[in-house]
Amino acid sequence: MAIKIGEAISQGLENTVNKGTLILASLFTLVFIISDIGTDTLEAYQGTSEPALAIGSSLGVGTSLVVLSTIGSLILLIGTLRFYVTEDLQLEKTMFTENIFLPALNFIAASLLFALSITVGLVLLVIPGLFLLVALYYYMFRVSLEDENFIQSLKSSYNLTKGDRLELFGLGALVVIPSTIISVLLIPLVFLSMYGAFPIALISIVIYNIVTAFVSLAILSIASQAYLQLLEGE
């Protein structure tokens, strides 16, 4: 069964209009802000600049905030994937707490292999990189939902996408184009967060992260619909 691109997009966007998405967007925004503050604090410690969001100039504080935000993002991502494949779209605490440790470790390992494969493919001839991007992308669902290890998840994604990769590439392009346009429109906020006074920098980074959170959730929701279609056609 070929992937129904229009259905994946429309249903994916429809699935973001609920209380669960609002909660997830709020949590992701908070994590993003913590990451930004941690990064600015590290930059202040290095003395390369005087970022507005830095909490003093501390290696320990900056590193702790970055690590905390990274762990938080990983847990939120796994829980989000579990949320968007459910039929009732009810956000449950167990999505972020039950069976999270091993999937998180495998997610990290699989992500590193995924990134390495794509990078090598892009360096070679570009097309191999794009092929691997489409073929291996759904490893994250296999790790989060099927409790597969990092090797199994990449193999499963490769096998699952056979026969549908052209449609999946088209789906990805239709999602990436508007996302890129939004990112370009947000550049002034990035500039203000870097060089504006503290109140302006804080407001700018909050708005930027809110928009980024909702865009990211929309992409994950659409990808979840594509994944469910792949399972149906398996």
TAFEN-V314050 format. One line per field, one symbol per residue. psi: psi as a letter, one per 30 degrees, with the letter a starting at -180 (. if undefined). Layout:
BEGIN
psi = ???
END
This chain:
BEGIN
psi = kkkjeeeeeeeeeeffileeeeeeeeeeeeeeeeeeeeeeeeeeefgflikfgkibikeeeeeeeeeeeeeeeeeeeeeeeeefflefhjkkefffekhfeeeeeeeeeeeeeeeeeeeeeeedgeeeeeeeeeefegeeeeeeefhlleeeeeeeeeeefkfgeeeeeeeeefeeeeeeeeeeffeeeeeefeflleeeeeeeeeeeeeeeeeeeeeeeeeeeeeeeeeeef.
END
